[in-house]
């Protein structure tokens, strides 16, 4: 018998005389697992110090790794833009690390690389921010570089020109990006050009920004009395404070310039209007629905967190379940309360299939009205509360996150014990609380509806639903 045949015969002899029937596989689960217990969060109490120049410094000890995260926040956010120069705040922040303390952008980058450090700059609506991450042993030198960036930016003319050209390119590209068009149109129509939240950067304004304006903006808003520095990680306040004082002690208080921040009152929206921004050939329609919402210091903060989670703040929210799962109009629908120093916007939004634009708008309003009028089932409320509570730890996992979160609290004058109160106050929210804040802070009959889409495909349907008057606008009004 050939060798291959003998091997095959041998294997056949070793096979069992019968094959057992496979065990029945368990059925696919049909119920969600039990929700875990809401966690107890304990953020180390920060040690607070103040430099003679007015800079507030917070030290937060977390010794798991020999690293330090430093976050500095100061005035100079987008809401501080001059009315005639929208975009100046973010342009200024972009330029901070493009040359500072007599070092070029390349020299700064090389110095940070040699220390194994990372540094970034940016702006939000209410503050400018600089972040540093470095090994504890290299902190003194890295903190000196951070101070150069914050206190002594050079705003070199060559780099101003380069960054301006990049920003102009991005503005030109935005004309073909429905999400950018929708964002500009929405904030402009909700707040108006006279409100800081209603303005957006334009090519004309960007071309008019020069080095002198950045220097003046920096002088007005980047001041130690406006700023807080948070250091989290392998931190000891007694040993580290002299290091901080050497780095930032020379930062001058300044005279004149910016007054204390005052939130501009949000406008009232009389009746709902649909604004159709014509984007011929658009594959989808970008929808934004909403109105001015609440400021960060609103006493209904926690009920609003839970309300928004139910409505559009999670994957299993009502908006996403309706528009994505039930109807297939969108890959995702969501809502948010953007809480700022002033009343930031409440927004419900999605990108939807063009042919279903009118139907999607109807479903948005169905959900906005339903959450105001129908009782909230207790089990749905409990899931939402636990979703919010169980999500807190992942926002405080790293030293960078801890520094960032505490710096954000300082922008709004909130104490660090916010995190200790967070879970108990979320879990205390009742169905009556949600119903109350929904009726108070969601106003479907006094909203702006922005639809960026193909007019010839969607206009007739939007008019036919009879929800509100339809106005047609051109893209050039909102991206220019």
N, C-alpha and C positions, 0 to 999 in steps of 0.2 A: 504494500500500500504506500503510495507517495506520502512524503513527510507532512504536507499540508493537510491531506485527508486524515492522517492519523491524529493530528492535533485537533481537527474539527470533531472527530469522533470522540476523542478524550473529553473535550469540553461538553459534548452532548451527554456523556455519561455522568458528568458532575452536576447537571441541571436537576433541580428538585422534581419529584414525580408529579407535583401539582403546583399551580400558581395561586397563592392566596388572594382573595378579593381585597382590593385596596380599601382602607378604612374610609368611611364616609367623611367628606370634608365638611367642616362647620359652615353654616350659612353665613353669608356676608352680613356684618352687623347692620342693624336697622335703627339702633338707638345710639345717641351720642354718649360718650363716657361721662361719668359723674364729674362735675366741676370741683376743682381743688379748693382748699381753704384760702381765702384772701391772705396775702403775706403781711407780715409786720416789717416795716421798713425802718431801718435805723441808719441814717446818714450821720457820720461823726460830726459833732458840734464844731463849727469853724471857730478858730481864734481870730478875732477882729482887731486889727491895728490901723492906725491912721498916720501917714507921714505928715511932717510939718507943712508940706505944700497942699495938703487936703486929700491926697490919694488914699482911698480906702483899700485895705489889703485883707483878704481872708485866707487863712491857712487851714487846710483840711488834711488830716493825717490818715493815710491808707498805706501801710508798709508792706503789702504783699509783694511788690516788685520795687527795685531801686530806680524808679522813674518819677518824674514830676511833669504834670500838665499844668500849664499856666494859660489862663484866659483873661484878657483885658477887654472891658467894654467901656465905651464912652459915648457922649453925644456925637452927633454927626451921622445919624441914620437918614434914610431916604426921606422921611417926613421933614427933615431940616433943609431939604433942597430949596433954594430960592425959586420963586414962582417962574422966573424967566430962564432958569437954568436947571430943569429937571435932568437928573443924571449926574449932577456935580458930586453928590455924596458918594455914590458908588465909584465914580471915576477917581476921586481922591483916595478912597480906600484901596483901589486897585494899584495906585501908584506908590503906596507906602513902602513896599519892599522892592521897588524898582531903582533903588539907590537911596542910601541913608547913612548919616554919620560920616560922610566923605567916602563911603564905599560904593562901588558900582553894583548893579543888580547881580552881575556874575561874581563879584567878590563876596557879596553877602551870601549867595547860594553856596559858594565854595567853603566859606567859613562855617556855615551851618552843617554842610556835609561832613566836614572834618570832625565836628562834634557829635555826629550821628543824630542831629536834631532836625525837626520839621517845623516850619512856621508858615502860617497862612493868614490872610487878611480878607475882610469882607464887610458887608453892611446888611442890616435888616431895616425894617421900617423905623424902629425907634433907637437904634444904636449902631455904632461901628464896632467891629470886633477884631482882635488879633489873638491867634492861638499859637502856643508853643508846646512842643513835646520833646523831652530830652532826658537822658540819664541824669540821676541825681548828682553824680560826680562832675558833670559838665555844666551844671546849672549856672554857676556864676558867669561864665563866659557867654553862654547862650542868652541869659537874661540881659546882658549888656547889649547884645545884638537886637533883642526884642525892644529894648528901650530906644535904641537908635531908630528903629522902624516907626515906633509910636511917636517919639518926641522930636526926632531930628530927620525927617524925610527930606531928601534933596529935590525931589520933583525935577529930575534932569530933563531938559527940553527935548532931547533925542527920544527918550522913553515916552514922554508925553505924546509926541507925534505918533510913535508906534502904537501905543495903546489906543489913541484916538482912532487911528485907521482900523484897528481890530474891532472897535465898538461900532464904527460906521459900517463895516462889513456885516456885522451881526444884525444891525438894524435893517440893512438892505435884504438880508436873508429872511428876516422876520416877515416880510411882505408875502412870502410863500408858505408861512407856517400858521395854519389856522389856530393852533393853541395860543401863539403869541398875539395874533389879531384879537382873539376872544378875550384874553386877559386884559389887554389895553382897552378894548371897547367896554368891557364890563366895569372896570374901575372908573373909567371916564364917565360913563352914563350913570353909575350909582352915586358918585360923589361930585362930579363937575370939576371944571378946570380951576375953580377958585379954592378948592380944598386940597390939602397936601396929598390925600389918598387918591385923588382923581387925576393926578398928573403922571405922565410917562415920558421917558427919554425920546427925543426926536433927533434926526440927523442935523437939523438946523441948530438946535441947542447944543448938541455935541460938538459941532464944528466951532461954536463960539466959546467953548471952555478952554481957557489957557492956564499957563502955569501960575500966573498971578492970582487968579480966582481960587485955585487949589490952595495956595499959600494962605490966603485970607480965610478960606473955609476952615482949614486946619487950625489956624490961629484962634478962630472963634469957638470951635467945638471940641477940639482935642486938648482938654485941660484936666489937670489932676482933680480939681473939685467936681468935675462931671464924671469921673472915672472910678471903676472898681477893678482891682486885680485879684483873681482867685488862683491860688496854687494848691493843687491836690496831688497826693501821692506820698512819696517818701519825704515827708515834710515835718520839720520841727520849727515852730514859730520863733523860739528864742534864738536858735542858731541861724535861721534863715533871714530874719528881719534885717540885720545889717547888710546882707547881700542885696536885698530888695532896695534898701535905702541908698546904697551906692549906685545902683542902676537907675533908679527913678527919682532920687532926691533932688536932682538938678532940674527937674521939670518945673518950669515956672508957672505960677498961678495965672498970669495974664491979667489984663485990665480991659474993661469995656467988652464989646462983642456980644455974645449970645445971652439972652435972658433965660430965666428958668423955663423949662418946657411947659407949654399949655396946650392941651388937646383942643383942636378946632371942632366945634359942634358939627355933627353929621347932618346932612340935609334930610328933609322929609320927602318921601315919595308918595305922591297923591294917589294914583291908580296904576294898575299894572299895564305895561306897554311891552310889546314885542318889537325888538330891533333886529331886523334881518340884514346882516352884513354880507353883501353878495361876493361869493368866491366861486367864479365859474369853474365848473369841472371838479369841484371838491368831491373826494371819494366818500367823505363822511360829513356830518354836521356837528360842529362843536356847540354845545348848549351850556349856558350859564344862567342861573336863575337866583335872584336874591335881592338884598337890600342892606343898608347899614345894620350892623348887629350890636355887639356890646364891647366895652372896654375890658382890659385884663383885670381891673379891680372890681368888676361887677360881683355883687354878693351871691349871684346865682351861678357862679363858676362851676361848681360840682354838679348840680342838676343839669346844667347845659352840656357838660361832658357826657353824662349818661344819655341825655336826649339825643345828642348828635350820634352817639354810638348806635342807638336804635335806628335812627333815620338813615344815616349814610356814612358812619365812621368806621365800619368794619365790613369784612367780606360777606358776612351773613346779615347785613343791615337790610332794611326794607327796600331802599332804593335799588341796591345791587341785586337783591333777590327778584324784584319786579322787572327791572329793565334788562338784566343779564339772564337770570335763570328762567323766569317765567315767559318772557317775550323774545329774548334773543336780539334785542335792539342794540346792545352795546357789550363791549368786553368788560366794562366796569362803570358803575355810577356811584357817586359819593357826595358827601356834604361836609361842610366845615364851618365853624365859627372862628374866624381869624381875629383873635383878641389882641389889641394893641394898646398903646397909651390912650388913644381915642377909640371910638366905636368902629372897629374893623368890620369887614363885610361878613354876613352870612351868605354862603354860596352852596347851591346844589348844582352839580355839573356832570356831564358825560359827553363822550364822542359817540354818535349813534349812526346807524345805517341811514344814508340819505333818504331812501324811500320811506322810512318810518319816522321821519323827523317830527311830523305833527302828532303821530301816535305817542312818541316818546314824551313830548311836552305834556300831553294829556296825563300820562302816567306819573310824571313828576308832580303835577298839581294834585292828582289823586292822593299821593302819599303825603304831600305837604299838608293837605286838608285833613287826611285821616288821622295823622298823629296829633292833631289839635282837638279832634272831636270824639274819637273812640277811646274807650278805656284801654290802658296798657295791661296786657296779661301779665300776671305775676311772674310766671316762669320766663317769659321773654325779658322782663325787667331784670330778673336775677342774672340771666346770662350776660346781659349788657353790663351790669355792675361788676361782675367778676371779670369780664373781658378788660374793663378799664383798670380794675385793681391789680389783676395779674400781669398787666402790661407794664406796670411801673418799674419792676426790677430791671428789665432790659434797657431802660433809659438811664440806669445808674450802674451799669456793669463795669465801666472803665474809668480811670482817673480823668480822662478827657471829657467823658460824659458828665461826671460829677462837677468838674470845674465849669463846664458850659451851662449846666442846669442852675448852679448857684449864681453864676454871673447873670443869667437871664432873670432870676428872681430879683437881683439887685437893680436891674433896669426899671422894674416896676415897684420898687420899694417894698418887696415882700421878704419876710423872715425865713431863715433856713428851716424852721420847724414846720413849714408848709408840707414837707415830705412825711413828717410824723403824723400829721393830721389827714393826709391824703386818703389812705384806704378807709379809715373810719367814716370820713365824710362822704366818700363815694358810696359805701355800703349803707349809709343812712338815707339815701335818696328814696323817696316813695313814689308810687304811681301818681299821687296827687301833685307832687313836686314837678314831675315830668309834664303832666297835663298843664299845669300853671305856666311853666316857662315856655312850653310850646305855643300856648296862646299869646303870651306876652312878647316873645322874641322871634316868632316865625310868622310872616305876614304875606301869605300868598296873594292877597288882593291889593297889596301895595308893593309890588316887586318890579324889578327890571328883568326882562327876559332877553338875552342876547343869543342869537343863532347865527353862526358863521357857516354858510353853506351855499350851495348852488341855487340861486334865486329861481331860475326857470323850473327847477324840479320841486322846490319846497314851498314857494310862496303861496300857491293856491291852497295847499293843504293847511298852512298856518292860518290863513284867513278864514277857511271853512270851519275850523273848530270853534270859532266865535269866542275865544278866550279873552282877547284884548285887541285893541287896534294894532296894526302892523305897519311899521315904518321901515323903509329900505334905505340903507346907508352904503357908502363906498368904502372899500378897504383903506384907501388913501387917507381917510379921516382919522384912522386909528393907528396906522403904522406909516410914519413919514420922516 
